Amino acid sequence: MEATFVLKPDEFSEILLAKIEALFVDNGQPITVTVKQNAPPRYNPEEVLQRMRETREKYPPTKISADIDINKLIDEMYWEGNH
């Protein structure tokens, strides 16, 4: 079962939350509460994408051998005295 409840902040209360919970308690499904904000985004998605492109150009991907031992590399990075 899925249901959507749209409320104003002053309409939300513990009593209402308990009533909503009672509707779903028998099936054991999680209840998700989402808060919709009308505030403008904190970042411009186009600027973020541009920064990602610049980072990829500055630090291009490096191919590594398929038989590399990643655990050995990690151990070498974190050997005592190296951090």
C-alpha positions in Angstrom: 0.0 0.0 0.0 1.2 3.5 -0.8 -0.3 6.8 0.3 0.7 10.4 0.1 -0.4 13.0 2.6 0.2 16.6 1.9 0.2 18.8 5.0 1.1 22.3 6.0 3.7 22.5 8.8 1.0 23.7 11.3 -1.2 20.7 10.5 1.5 18.1 11.4 1.3 16.8 14.9 2.2 13.7 16.9 -1.4 12.7 17.0 -1.6 12.8 13.2 1.7 10.9 12.9 0.3 8.2 15.3 -2.8 7.8 13.1 -0.8 7.5 9.9 1.5 4.9 11.6 -1.6 2.9 12.7 -2.6 2.6 9.0 0.6 0.8 8.2 1.6 -1.0 11.4 0.2 -4.4 10.4 2.2 -4.9 7.2 5.6 -3.9 8.6 6.5 -1.6 5.8 8.6 1.5 6.5 7.0 4.9 6.6 8.9 7.7 4.9 8.3 11.4 5.6 9.5 13.8 2.9 9.8 17.5 3.6 9.3 19.7 0.5 11.2 23.0 0.7 10.3 26.0 -1.5 13.7 27.5 -1.0 15.9 27.9 -4.1 18.6 25.3 -4.6 21.9 25.9 -2.8 23.8 25.3 -6.0 23.5 25.7 -9.7 23.5 22.2 -11.3 25.2 23.6 -14.4 28.1 25.0 -12.3 28.4 21.6 -10.6 28.6 19.8 -13.9 31.2 22.3 -15.2 33.3 21.7 -12.1 33.1 18.0 -12.6 34.3 18.3 -16.2 37.2 20.5 -15.1 38.1 18.0 -12.4 38.1 15.1 -15.0 40.3 17.1 -17.3 42.7 17.9 -14.5 42.7 14.4 -13.1 41.9 12.0 -16.0 41.1 8.4 -15.2 44.1 6.1 -15.0 43.9 2.5 -16.2 45.3 -0.1 -13.9 46.1 -3.7 -14.4 43.3 -6.2 -13.8 45.5 -8.4 -11.7 46.5 -5.6 -9.2 46.1 -6.5 -5.5 43.9 -3.7 -4.2 44.3 -4.9 -0.6 48.1 -4.7 -0.9 47.8 -1.1 -2.2 45.6 -0.2 0.8 48.0 -1.8 3.2 50.9 0.1 1.7 49.0 3.4 2.0 48.1 2.8 5.7 51.3 1.1 7.0 52.2 2.3 10.4 53.9 5.6 10.3 52.4 6.6 6.9 49.4 8.4 8.3 
